Every structure is written in C-alpha cells, then in structure tokens.
Amino acid sequence: MAHAVRGYSLALIFIIMWLLIKAKIDVCKRGDVTVKPSHVILLGSAVNISCSLKPKQGCSRYSSSNRLILYKFDRRISFHQGHSLSSQVTDLPLGTTLFVCKLSCINRDEIRVCGAEISVGVAPEQPQNISCIQKGEQGTVACSWDRGRDTHLYTEYTLQLSGPKNLTWQKQCKDYNCDHLDLGINLTPASPESSFTAKVTAINSLGSSSSFPSTFTVLDIVRPLPPWDIRIKFQNASASRCALQWRDEGLVLLNRLRYRPRNSRAWNTVNVTNAKGRHDLLDLKPFTEYEFQISSKLHLYKGSWSDWSESLSTQTPEEEPTGMLDVWYMKQHIDYNRQQISLFWKNLSVSEARGKILHYRVTLQEVTGGKASFQNITRHTSWTWVVPTSGNWAVAVSAANSKGSSPPTRINITNLCGAGLLAPRQVSADSGGVDDIVVAWQPPRKAPSTVQEYVVEWRELREGGDTQPPLNWLRSPPYNMSALISENIKPYICYEIRVYALSGDQGGCSSILGNSKHKAPLSGPNINAITKEKGSILISWNSIPAQEQMGCILNYRIYWKERDSDSKPQLCEIPYRVSQNSYPINSLQPRVTYVLWMTALTAAGESSQGNEREFCLQGCLFSFRPSGLSGVAKKFQTQQIALGPRNIPLWRRSHNCRWTGS
C-alpha cells in the first residue's frame, strides 16, 4: 500500500512539471525575451530587454514585414521592424513589472511572442530590537523584531537561538512581512542564570543583513500565565476585612493586585511578595460593586509581568448605616384644634446608607406631656399626621438596612414663619440657566447673627388638584446669602420658593415666585362667570393650563369696552398675588352692554386674549315673541327675555336661563 501511494505521488509530480514546461513552451513558442543584467534589480538601476523571433515564426520570410512591439503592462514603450528588438528601461518602480513582446503583421491582430517579469527592490536592512518571550513555564520561545523597510522582494528570515553546551535552534520564514517566529522549544527555569543568544538574518537576491546578538536568561523572557481561579472571602460577612485568593504558576514570586469600584476609572494597586495565592484587603467600602485583577512575575527585578487576569466582580456586604437623614417638614392649620404635620426626608448617599434601605422608622411625640406618641414604618420618603394643635411636638426619623439603623434625626416642630422679624429680606429669584434658578436674600433685621442656618424650599406652583407636587429643599450656612437650586427644575415652569431663617426653635420666612426660563403665555384666561354685587360686578375665570403658562404669571388684565364701539378698551391690572381666579370691578355703567376679555402676563410679555363675554349691568330687555315652540313652552304668548352675550336669549345660550314675565 505504501509503495502504491508513493508511486502515485511521484506520477502526480511528474505530470505537474510536464504541464508547467508545456505551458512555458506554448507561451513563448514564437520567440524569446531576455533581461540583462537580471530579472531582479536594485531600485534605480537600468535593465536591457531584448525580444527575438524564432526561425520561421515571423509574418513572412522577409524581416521587413515583421514589426515587434514591447509593452510595459498594457502601454506600448518600443517597437522595431525586423526579427529582433532591444530596449533599455529605467526608473522602474518598486515591485514587479510585466513586459510583453508582441508581433504585428499586416491585416492581422497582434500576436504574443513572449514576456518577462522584472522585480525591483532593495537589500534587507539590519533587523533591530529583537525581543523574545516564553508565555508560561510550559510555553514555547517566540521572538519578534523590526525588519526595517519593505524590500518588495522575496526575502528569507532566519532566527537562530544559541544556548549552553553549544545548543543551537534555528527556524526560517519566507514571507514579505515576516517579523516574528516561534521556535517551538521550551526553556525550563531549572538554570535561571543560563544565557541564551538570539540573532536574525535576512537575505534576498540583492543582499543580506544580520542583527546584533541579543542575550538573555530564562528569567528575562519567561512571562508567567495570568493568575486564574480568583475568588474573594469576607470574614464575618464584613467589608472591612476580606481575603483575595487565586492560583498561580509554581515559580511566581511577585504579584500585583488592582481593584476599583465599578463606577470608577482609577485603580488602587498593591504589590505583594511571596503571597502564595492570598492577600488581605482592609479598605473596601460596604455595599459596593468592585472589580479585581491580578498579575504575576517570576523575579523582583528581571522578566516581565504577566497579562492581567480576567476580572472578578463582586459586591461587598452591607454594614449599618452611618449617615443621618436630612428631614424637613410643613405644618398646616386644619381647624381650631387640629393641625397637619407633613414630614419629608432625602435618601442617604450610597456611602452613608452602606446597604439597601429597607424602610424608615418615624416617631412623632408630644414634648410637653409626653403622652401622645405616633410611630410608623414606611418605605416612602414622606409621612403625614393630623395631630392636636395643643402641645409641642418633636419628630425622629431613621433609615434601616439589613444590618441596622442609622442614627435618628431629631427635630422640634415649630412655626417656621412665626417670627416675622426673622424673615429674610429682599428675596429674589433669577434664572441661572435652563435648569437652574439663583435665589438671593438679605439677612433679617432682628439679630442676624443668631441665624443658625437658612433653608431654601421650592415646589412647582400648581393651582387646585388633589395631589401636591414634590417638595424640594436645600440648607445653606448662615454666612451665605444666595443659593443655586437645580433639583427638579424645568424650563417654563413656575415655582413657589420660600427662604427660611432658623434660630433655635424660631423661624421666619419670605416667599417669591421664580422660573428658570419664561416666555409669554400661550393663551389667556377664560372668563367663566360675571356676577353682580353691591355697586360692582365680580369677574371669575379659569386658570390657564400649566403647560400654557410658560413661566410665572405676574399679572392678569381685564379689558372691557362698549359693544360695537371703536373706542380703546379700558383695563384693570391685577397682581397674581392679589387674586388667582376672581376680581371685582365697578366701572361699568348700567343698561350698557359691554364686551369683556382677559390676558395674562409673565416677565416675557402678554398672552393672547381669552374668550369674550358680554354683560349688561341691571339687565337689557327687549320684546321677543317665541315661535315654533312645543310642549310646555307653547303656553307662553309674548314674553320679555333677558339678553345674554351676542344678544342671544339666555334660555338658548345656557341652562342658567333668566326669564322675566310680562
């Protein structure tokens, strides 16, 4: 069987060689192309190319009828009448250029005679920067080098490694871009101080060059494999002390550990010697996701570090919260013996919570008698009680995770605006950007040095509705007279802002409206009712939808003029703080029909007008005989009808009909 396979292989090789020779004969059967001095030349050299016809291969027996043409790729560069042609070619580019000789006969297509390829290149430069490495104690030696500029020619590189006892290993590569080779041998660290020498030789048709020898020891080139099987153990389920463990190759002496919280870019790095696969970490934060990596080295001063290991990600255990909650409150009067106390608090920061907050414990207790006490556990960040107005009240709020509770925040419930002389002065609110408002104030007149802190409180101004928007606040030290508020601030929304000055159990406050960005309202108020009162009329209107107010409403304007009159309308401007939904006017004359409408103003301008309403003080009556009535209405013959807006009888305009009998 073996003899049959061998015979088949030899036959196959013979057939391939015969086909190649036949192809060469067939391609150049009419003539030859010769190149001197060589088919491979140095960049910048000239070359002579000759083309000659073989006997009886011309157009006829007369040489004058033979026209030979030399092509460089598909561009004609030379021609000659006769049996031969010779041309010198210069300035050939790097790489391979194809030349083809063709025969042109009268009234016939050009016939290919023969061709030749000329390769232009340079001699190899001296290989530089030889570097050898063996990955792992069981790995193989691989070397790399800088081969210099491209030769553009077939170039052979030989890597030779010499060691103790005249041992020599050698390997070759035949590639244009060869710059590394793996010798496939393993150097054991049994003799760590033994020297080895590596050298690279490059050779092509134009010359050769060898690198300088590079000498090293096993410890210099063996790079350990990255550590594996990394794990972490927390002692007593505490983040304050944990053991990082891993596995390494046997000869590793030095380890480098790095770790960081997953949301951080900066690494903490520790170098340890003779760790034997274990190291204790003492500075980890509780309830934090960490990433760990380890690298290894065989010697303190020689060799290189391994690649970093795969990352280990884990979360440290929880610990008892340490921070105290920031608690704020509102007190609202309900009736003569009841009040509502609403508590609000902010979440602890991650570093203060040190775990997942499961609930909050809230305690409200009467201070004076100590009899009444309310307790509650909630997952929300607010709570509301209704308590008697009598007595003084104190509150304590704490946060709890799986390991314990934070220290309680204790505050006494007082009238935050009770001390008028403590009220901050000259409060202003100006835009600080699209999502910021700058609030500024002056200290109170009464003993400003007694102010312990200022609290700036804000919430979206929302008229009516069952639910109140979220309350926001920040605290400011007594020496600050301004604050930038940005939490839950949106453009074109009006916010009610209060500044409190706190001194012991007393407080004073001032308020203002503010927005981060504004423009004229998109619509005006709609008048919904006009009612007559003693000596005046009361105009009531619906609020502009919040999404159309486009900032804080500063004023409303009521316009009126006589119906069908071209005179300029009269107006009354009402500050927003005075009234938000009704206002009396007493400038209308009796028995005159007026047209009324309203607009709203922000600091950016005035809105378009709202709906128009007609009104006649003391009624405007006219005779009206109904027709085409049915049912009960038919019993009326002639009646006087009160006119509504646009002179349409009220009974046709609204269900609020006003009839007057005859």
MARLUM-690223 format. One record per residue (C-alpha): residue in one letter; x, y, z. Coordinates in steps of 0.5 Angstrom, whole numbers, plus 2048, in hexadecimal, padded with zeros to 3 digits. Each point is the difference from the previous one (the first is absolute). Example, Ala and Ser with C-alpha at 12.3 -4.5 7.8 and 13.67 -1.06 7.14 Angstrom:
BEGIN
a8197F7810 s8028077FE 
This chain:
BEGIN
m800800800 a806805802 h8037FE7F9 a7FA8027FC v7FF807804 r8078017FF g8007FF7F8 y7F9804800 s803806803 l8067FF7FB a7FC8007FA l7FC806802 i806804801 f8037FE7F9 i7F98027FD i800807803 m8078017FE w7FF7FE7F9 l7FA805800 l804805802 i8057FF7FB k7FB7FF7FA a7FD807803 k8068037FF i8027FE7F9 d7F98017FE v800808803 c8078017FC k8007FC7FA r8018057FB g806804804 d803801806 v801806805 t807801803 v801805806 k807803802 p803800805 s7FB7FC804 h7F8800801 v801802807 i804807800 l801806805 l7FC806801 g8028057FB s8047FB7FB a7FF7FF7F9 v7FE7FA7FC n8017FE7F9 i7FA7FC7FD s8017FC7F9 c7FB7FD7FC s8027FB7FA l7FB7FB7FC k8027F97FF p8017FE7F9 k7FA7FF7FB q7FC804806 g7FF8077FC c7FB8037FC s8047FD7FA r8077FE7FE y8018087FF s802803806 s7FE8077FE s7F97FD800 n8017FF808 r7FE805805 l8027FF807 i7FD804806 l802800807 y7FA801805 k801802807 f7FA7FD803 d7FB8037FB r8048067FE r8048007FA i807802801 s8047FE7FA f8007FD7F9 h8047FE7FA q8007FD7F9 g8047F9800 h8017F9803 s802804807 l7FF806805 s804802805 s7FF806805 q803803807 v7FB801805 t801805806 d7FC803806 l7FC7F9802 p7FC801806 l8017FB806 g7FC7FA7FF t7FF7FB7FA t7FF8037F9 l7FE7FC7FA f8038017F9 v7FD7FC7FA c8028007F9 k7FB7FF7FA l8017FF7F8 s7FC8057FC c7FE7FD7F9 i7FC8047FA n7F97FF801 r8017FB806 d7FF801807 e806801804 i8037F9803 r8037FF806 v8077FE800 c8037FF807 g800804806 a804801807 e7FF803807 i805805803 s801800807 v802807803 g802800808 v805802805 a8057FB804 p7FD7FF807 e802805806 q8037FD806 p7FB7FD805 q7FF804806 n7FD800807 i8007F8801 s7FB7FE805 c7FF7F9803 i7FB7FE804 q7FD7F9803 k7F9800803 g7FF7FC806 e8057FB803 q7FE7FB7FB g7FF8047FA t8058017FA v8058057FE a7FE8057FB c8048067FD s7FE8077FC w8048057FD d7FF8067FC r8027FE7F9 g8018087FD r7FD8027FA d7FD7FB7FB t8057FD7FB h7FA7FF7FB l8047F97FE y7FF7F9802 t804800807 e8027FB805 y801801807 t8047FB805 l7FF800807 q8067FD804 l8007FF807 s8067FD804 g8017FE807 p8047FC805 k8047FA7FE n8008027F8 l7F97FF7FF t7FD8047FA w7F98007FE q7FE8037F9 k7FA8027FC q7FE8037FA c7FA8047FD k8008027F9 d7FB806800 y8008077FD n7FD802807 c8047FB805 d802804806 h7FF7FA806 l8017F9800 d7FE7FA805 l8067FC801 g7FB7FA803 i8057FF806 n7FF801808 l805802804 t8007FE807 p802804806 a8047FB803 s8068047FF p7FD807800 e8078037FF s8027FD7FA s8018047FA f7FD8007F9 t8018047FA a7FB8017FA k8028037F9 v7FC8017FA t8038007F9 a7FC8037FA i8027FE7F9 n7FD8017F9 s8038017F9 l803807801 g8047FE806 s8007FE808 s800803807 s8007FD807 s7FE803806 f804802806 p8007FA805 s7FB800806 t8027FD806 f7FB7FE806 t7FF7FB805 v7FA7FC801 l7FD804806 d8018067FB i7FB7FD7FB v7FB7FB803 r7FA804801 p7FB7FD805 l7F97FE7FE p7FB805803 p7FD7FD807 w7FA7FC800 d7FA7FE805 i7FF806803 r7FC801806 i7FE804806 k7FE7FE807 f7FD805805 q8027FF807 n7FA800805 a7FC8037FA s803807800 a8038047FB s805803805 r8057F97FF c8007FC7FA a8057FA7FD l8018007F9 q8027FA7FD w8037FD7FA r8047FB7FC d8078017FD e8067FC7FD g8047FD804 l806805800 v7FD806801 l803805805 l7FC8067FF n7F98027FF r7FD8077FE l7F9801802 r7FB8057FE y7F9802802 r7FB8057FF p7F8802801 r7FD7FE7F9 n7FE8077FF s807803801 r8058007FB a806801805 w8037F9802 n8037FF807 t8077FC7FF v8037FC805 n8077FC7FF v8017FA805 t8067FB800 n7FF7F8802 a7F9801800 k7FF7F87FE g7F98027FD r7FD804806 h7FF807802 d7FC804806 l7FD8077FE l7FE804805 d7FD8077FD l7FA7FD7FC k7F9804800 p7FA7FD802 f7FB7FE7FB t8048027FA e8017FC7FA y8077FF7FF e8057FE7FA f8067FC802 q8067FE7FB i8077FC802 s8068007FC s8077FC802 k8078007FF l8067FB801 h805805803 l800806803 y8058047FB k8007FB7FA g7FB7FE7FB s7F98037FE w7F9800804 s7FB7FB7FD d7FA8037FD w7FA802805 s7FC7FA802 e7F88007FE s7FC805804 l7FD7FE806 s7FA804802 t7FC7FF807 q7FC805805 t803801807 p7FB7FE805 e7FB805804 e802804806 e7FC804805 p7FE8077FD t804806803 g7FD8067FD m7FB804803 l7F98027FB d7FF8077FE v7F9801803 w7FB8067FE y7F9801802 m7FA8047FF k7FA802805 q7F98027FD h7FB802804 i7F97FC7FF d7FB803806 y800803807 n8037F9803 r8037FC7FA q8078017FC q8037FC7FB i8077FF800 s8047FD7FA l8077FD800 f8058007FA w8077FD800 k8057FF7FB n8037F97FE l8077FF804 s8068007FB v8037F97FE s806801805 e7FB801805 a7FB7FB7FF r8057FA7FF g7FB7FC7FE k7F98007FD i7FB804804 l7FA7FB802 h7FC805804 y7FF807804 r7FE800807 v7FC806802 t7FF802807 l7FB807802 q800801807 e7FD806804 v805803804 t7FD803806 g7FB7FB803 g8047FA7FC k7F97FD800 a7FF7FF7F9 s8047FD7FB f8007FD7F9 q8047FB7FD n8007FE7F8 i8057FC7FC t8008027F9 r8037FE7F9 h7FF8077FE t804807801 s7FA804803 w7FA7FF805 t7FA804802 w7FD800807 v7FA804803 v801802807 p7FD805805 t802807800 s802800807 g8077FE803 n8068007FD w8037FA7FB a8067FD7FE v8027FB7FB a8057FB7FF v8027FC7F9 s8057FB7FF a8027FB7FA a8017F9801 n8037FA7FB s8017F9802 k806802805 g7FD805804 s7FD807800 s8038077FF p801805806 p7F9803800 t7FF8077FE r7FC804805 i7FD8077FF n7FB804804 i7F98027FC t800808801 n7FC8057FC l8058017FA c7FD8077FE g7FE802807 a806805802 g7FF8067FB l806804802 l8047F97FE a7FD8017F9 p8068007FA r7FF8077FD q8018027F8 v7FF7F97FE s8017FF7F8 a8007FA7FB d8038017FA s8027FB7FA g8067FC801 g8007FC7F9 v7FB7FC7FD d7FF7FB806 d803805806 i7FD806804 v804804804 v7FD802807 a803806804 w7FE804806 q802804805 p8007FE808 p7FA802804 r800807804 k8007FC807 a8077FE803 p8027FD7F9 s8067FD804 t7FB7FB803 v7FE7FD7FA q8037F8800 e7FE7FF7F9 y7FC8017FA v7FB7FB7FD v7FE8027F8 e7FA7FC7FF w7FC7FF7F9 r7FB7FD7FC e7FC8007FA l7FA805800 r7FA7FC7FF e7F9803801 g7FB7FB802 g8017F97FF d8007FA806 t8077FF7FF q806805802 p8068007FC p8067FD803 l804805806 n8078017FF w805804805 l807801801 r804803806 s804806800 p805802805 p7FF807804 y8058047FC n7FD7FE7F9 m7FB8057FD s7FF7FC7FA a7FE7F97FD l8007FD7F9 i7FA7FB800 s8007FB7FA e7FD7F9803 n7F97FF7FC i8018077FD k7FD8007F9 p7FF8067FB y7FA8047FF i7FD7FD807 c7FE805806 y8037FE806 e7FE803807 i806801804 r801801808 v806802803 y8007FF808 a805802805 l8007FC806 s803802807 g7FF7FB806 d7F87FE800 q7FE8067FC g8008017F9 g7FE8067FB c7FE7FF7F8 s7FF8047FA s7FE7FD7F9 i8008027F9 l7FF7FD7F9 g8057FE7FB n8027FC7FA s8067FE7FC k7FD8027F9 h7FA8047FE k7FC8037FA a7F98037FF p7FB7FB802 l7FD7FC7FA s7F8802802 g7FC805804 p7FC7FE806 n7F87FE7FE i7FB804804 n7FB7FB803 a7FB805803 i7FE807801 t7FC801806 k7FD807803 e802802807 k7FE806804 g8038067FC s8047FC7FB i8017F97FD l8047FA801 i8047FD7FB s8027F9800 w8057FC7FC n8037F97FF s8087FF801 i8048007FA p8027F97FF a8077FF803 q8037FD7F9 e7FE8077FD q802805806 m8078007FD g803802807 c7FE804806 i7F98047FF l802807803 n7F98047FE y7F97FF7FD r7FD8057FC i7F88017FF y7FE8047FA w7F98037FE k7FD8057FB e7F98017FE r7FD7FB7FB d8018027F9 s805806802 d8068027FD s803803806 k8067FE803 p7FE7FB806 q801801807 l8047FB804 c8027FF807 e8067FC802 i8007FB806 p8077FE803 y8007F8800 r801800808 v7F9804801 s7FC7FB7FC q8007FA7FC n7F97FF7FE s7FC806801 y7FF807801 p7FB806801 i8008067FB n7FB806801 s8018047FA l7FA7FD7FC q7FA8057FE p7F97FD801 r7FC7FE7FA v8068007FB t8027F97FD y8087FF801 v8057FB7FD l8057FE805 w8067FB7FF m8077FF804 t8077FF7FF a8067FD804 l807803800 t8077FD802 a806804800 a8017FE7F9 g7F98037FD e7F9800800 s7FC7FA7FD s7FA8007FB q7F9802803 g7FC7FA803 n7F98007FE e7FB8067FF r7FA800805 e7FA8067FF f7FD803806 c7FB805802 l7FF802807 q7F9800802 g7FE7FD7FA c7FE8027F9 l7F97FD7FE f7FC8007F9 s7FA7FD7FE f8007FA7FD r7FA7FB7FD p8037F9800 s7FE7FC7FA g8007F87FF l8007FE807 s7FD7FA802 g7FE7FD807 v7FF804806 a8048067FC k7F98017FC k7FC803805 f805806800 q7FD8057FB t804806801 q806801805 q806804802 i8067FC7FF a807802803 l8058017FB g8077FC801 p8068017FC r8008027F9 n7F8802801 i7FE7F8800 p7FB7FF805 l8037FD807 w7FB7FA7FF r8037FE7F9 r807801803 s8007FC806 h7FD7FC805 n800806805 c7FA8047FD r7FE806803 w7F88027FE t7FC806801 g7F9800800 s7FB8057FC 
